[in-house]
């Protein structure tokens, strides 16, 4: 008796560790088994989103088998903006709260601020950074599960406010 065909798939390039692609991907099929008559042609996936690609194989005994291949494509970098502090703000040296907006339409974004992962609630992020005296550039970055990233920055100036001595 003939064995049923066994289609197998390959994705090129392969997905990242989170299962996402940030570029177009080609799904290819290899079909094993006796008397293979048809094997699915490679298929290019160019549209962003989550896709279910099916590949079929058949043999000369009329047996047909399928393989379902999940493909997730996200080629768009997430959005990020700092809402506070504002560009050019005068701040005191020490710790400073940085807030803003970060979002990605397809996969969960991760915001990094001051070398630490920021707290993200829906589309709002918050973090605390240390600001020395002088001019500082406060940078934040956001990366989605596909590996797309974007950064934002504001420049602030900090100095210790000198309080004049009280008159006697």
VMD Tcl script that draws the C-alpha trace (Angstrom):
set ca {
  {0.00 0.00 0.00}
  {1.16 3.51 -0.81}
  {1.93 5.78 2.11}
  {0.03 9.04 2.35}
  {1.90 12.10 1.09}
  {3.58 14.21 3.75}
  {3.88 17.92 2.91}
  {6.34 19.89 5.03}
  {6.96 23.63 4.99}
  {9.87 26.01 5.31}
  {9.81 29.78 5.74}
  {12.51 31.96 4.23}
  {13.69 33.93 6.03}
  {12.73 32.03 9.17}
  {10.60 33.84 11.78}
  {12.29 35.41 14.80}
  {12.10 33.82 18.26}
  {8.68 35.43 18.82}
  {7.34 33.89 15.59}
  {7.26 37.12 13.55}
  {8.78 38.31 10.27}
  {9.63 41.95 9.61}
  {10.12 41.41 5.88}
  {8.31 39.56 3.11}
  {8.53 35.78 3.53}
  {8.40 32.85 1.14}
  {6.72 29.66 2.29}
  {8.09 26.62 0.43}
  {6.83 23.06 0.55}
  {8.65 19.74 0.35}
  {6.52 16.66 -0.14}
  {7.61 13.19 0.92}
  {6.03 9.82 0.33}
  {5.69 7.31 -2.47}
  {4.34 8.36 -5.87}
  {4.07 12.11 -5.22}
  {2.10 13.68 -8.11}
  {1.59 17.23 -6.85}
  {3.29 19.38 -4.26}
  {2.27 22.97 -3.44}
  {4.27 25.72 -5.12}
  {6.16 28.27 -3.00}
  {4.06 31.24 -1.93}
  {5.32 34.76 -1.19}
  {3.62 36.47 1.76}
  {3.95 40.22 1.34}
  {0.96 41.57 3.24}
  {1.26 42.45 6.91}
  {-0.86 40.49 9.37}
  {-1.41 36.96 10.59}
  {-1.89 34.43 7.80}
  {-2.71 30.73 7.57}
  {-1.02 29.28 4.48}
  {-2.07 25.82 3.30}
  {0.10 23.53 1.22}
  {-1.17 20.28 -0.30}
  {0.44 17.17 -1.70}
  {-1.11 14.26 -3.57}
  {0.17 10.90 -4.69}
  {-0.64 8.52 -7.55}
  {-2.98 6.55 -5.24}
  {-5.24 9.62 -5.00}
  {-4.32 10.38 -1.42}
  {-4.17 14.08 -0.50}
  {-2.61 15.65 2.59}
  {-2.32 19.24 3.73}
  {-0.14 21.25 6.05}
  {-1.24 24.53 7.63}
  {1.53 27.10 8.12}
  {0.96 30.14 10.36}
  {2.85 33.20 9.07}
  {2.96 36.52 10.94}
  {4.33 39.58 9.13}
  {4.83 43.04 10.68}
  {6.99 45.40 8.60}
  {5.89 48.65 10.24}
  {7.84 50.22 13.08}
  {5.77 51.09 16.15}
  {4.87 54.68 17.02}
  {6.46 56.47 19.97}
  {6.27 60.03 21.29}
  {7.40 61.66 24.52}
  {4.67 63.83 26.04}
  {6.55 64.92 29.17}
  {8.97 66.55 29.67}
  {8.69 68.81 26.66}
  {11.58 69.68 24.34}
  {13.84 72.30 25.96}
  {12.28 71.94 29.43}
  {14.15 73.26 32.46}
  {14.22 70.58 35.15}
  {15.94 69.96 38.45}
  {18.83 67.49 38.56}
  {17.96 64.06 39.95}
  {15.15 61.73 39.03}
  {12.68 62.77 36.37}
  {9.50 61.06 35.21}
  {9.24 60.58 31.45}
  {5.84 59.81 29.94}
  {4.56 59.28 26.44}
  {2.65 57.20 23.94}
  {3.75 53.96 22.25}
  {1.70 51.66 20.09}
  {1.94 48.98 17.46}
  {-0.96 47.73 15.36}
  {0.12 44.09 15.22}
  {2.38 42.99 18.05}
  {3.07 44.02 21.62}
  {5.62 46.83 21.83}
  {8.32 47.08 24.49}
  {9.47 50.56 25.52}
  {12.98 51.11 26.86}
  {13.78 54.30 28.72}
  {17.04 55.07 30.51}
  {18.21 51.50 29.87}
  {15.17 50.03 31.65}
  {11.91 48.58 30.34}
  {9.19 51.18 30.90}
  {5.75 50.51 32.28}
  {3.23 50.36 29.43}
  {-0.51 50.66 30.09}
  {-2.49 50.36 26.86}
  {-0.69 53.02 24.78}
  {0.84 55.12 27.58}
  {4.32 54.55 28.96}
  {6.06 55.90 32.05}
  {9.58 55.62 33.35}
  {11.99 57.42 35.64}
  {15.46 58.56 34.57}
  {18.35 60.27 36.33}
  {19.18 63.72 35.00}
  {22.57 65.25 35.86}
  {23.22 69.00 35.91}
  {23.58 70.46 32.44}
  {22.00 69.57 29.13}
  {20.76 66.01 28.65}
  {19.12 64.15 25.81}
  {16.42 61.83 27.13}
  {15.91 58.99 24.68}
  {13.28 56.28 24.58}
  {12.87 53.46 22.11}
  {10.10 51.05 21.27}
  {10.48 47.63 19.64}
  {7.66 45.35 18.53}
  {7.63 41.56 18.56}
  {8.79 41.46 14.94}
  {11.92 43.46 15.80}
  {10.88 46.77 14.22}
  {11.95 49.73 16.31}
  {11.72 53.49 16.54}
  {13.16 56.07 18.93}
  {12.20 59.49 20.25}
  {14.17 62.01 22.29}
  {13.86 65.37 24.00}
  {16.60 67.66 25.25}
  {16.29 69.08 28.75}
  {18.48 71.39 30.82}
  {18.86 70.95 34.53}
  {20.48 73.11 37.13}
  {20.20 73.62 40.84}
  {18.11 76.66 41.51}
  {20.03 79.09 43.70}
  {17.85 80.64 46.36}
  {19.09 84.10 47.31}
  {19.89 84.55 50.99}
  {17.19 86.17 53.05}
  {17.74 89.74 54.04}
  {18.23 90.21 57.77}
}
mol new
graphics top color blue
foreach p $ca { graphics top sphere $p radius 0.5 }
foreach p [lrange $ca 0 end-1] q [lrange $ca 1 end] { graphics top cylinder $p $q radius 0.2 }
display resetview
